[in-house]
Amino acid sequence: TLCTPIISLNLPKSATLTLYDYFKCGGYTAAHTFIPGTPLRIGNCMRDNYISKTPPFRGCNISNRTNEVIQFYSDVGITEPHCFYSSVHDGGLDH
């Protein structure tokens, strides 16, 4: 048994959806990009908690579809313009 929550910290286009599918197939409650059943991005929820000095998963850890605690998170990025990846923005790594 793995300790949860498991958080996949990764860059864009780095198999986040594949990891999500893998953990769901293994019976874990998983979230990819959004908290299940909501329009709220995982990363935005965690960022807002950080800013308000509350635990990082408060309000981010329950699937609104199944009412289960989320055990695996992938693609926890926040919406633009707050995040910047040199491999994706500003012409890629050539600049």
N, C-alpha and C positions, 0 to 999 in steps of 0.2 A: 504494500500500500504506500502510495506517495503522500507526502505532506502537502496540504493545500492551504492557500491558493498557489497555483503555479502561474507565473507571469512570464510570457515570452516577450523579451525585449529585443526588438529587431528593427532593421531598416526596411524601407519600402521594397516590395517585390522580393521578399525573403521567405516565402512559403508560409506566411501567417495563416492563410486559409487552409492549407494542407495540414498544418499542426492542429488547427481547430477541428477539422474533420477527424483527425486521428484520435484526439482525446474524446470527442463525442462518440466515436465508434467504440472506444474502450469503456463507455458508461459514465464518463465525467460530465457534469454540467459545465458547458463551455460558453464563452462569449467572444465574438470576433467583431471588433470595431465599436459596436453598440451594445448597451445593456439590453439583453433580450426582451422584446416586447415594448421597447421605448425608442424614442429618437435621440436619446442621450448617448454621446460618445463616451466610452470608458475613460479615455485620457482627459477629456474635459471635466468629467466628474471628479477624477482623482486630483486634477490641478486645482479645481475649486475648493476641494477639501484641504489641500495643502495651504492655499491662500488663507482660508478661514481657520487654520490651525486645528483641524479635526482629523480623526483617523482617516487614512487614505481611501479605505473602501466603504466608508459610511455612505449609504444610499447607492452604492455602486455594486453591491455584492449579492443582490437577489434578482433572479430571473423573473420578470413580470409575466412570462408565459407559463412557468411551471411552479413558481413560488419556492424554488430550490436555491440554496446557496451556490453561487458560481465558484467552481473549483479550478477552472483554467481560463486565462485571459490571453488573447492574442490581438495584435494590432491596437496597442493602447495609445496611439498618437493623438495629438490634439489638432483642431482645425487651424487652417492658415488664417492670418499670416504669422501665427505664433511659432510655427516650427519651420525649420529650414534644413534640407538635406542637400549637400553639395552634389550628390550623385543624381539628384532629380531636378533641382531648381538651378537657375542661373547658368544654363547650358551644360550642366553635368560637370564631370571632373576635369574637363579641358580648361576651365577658367580658374 
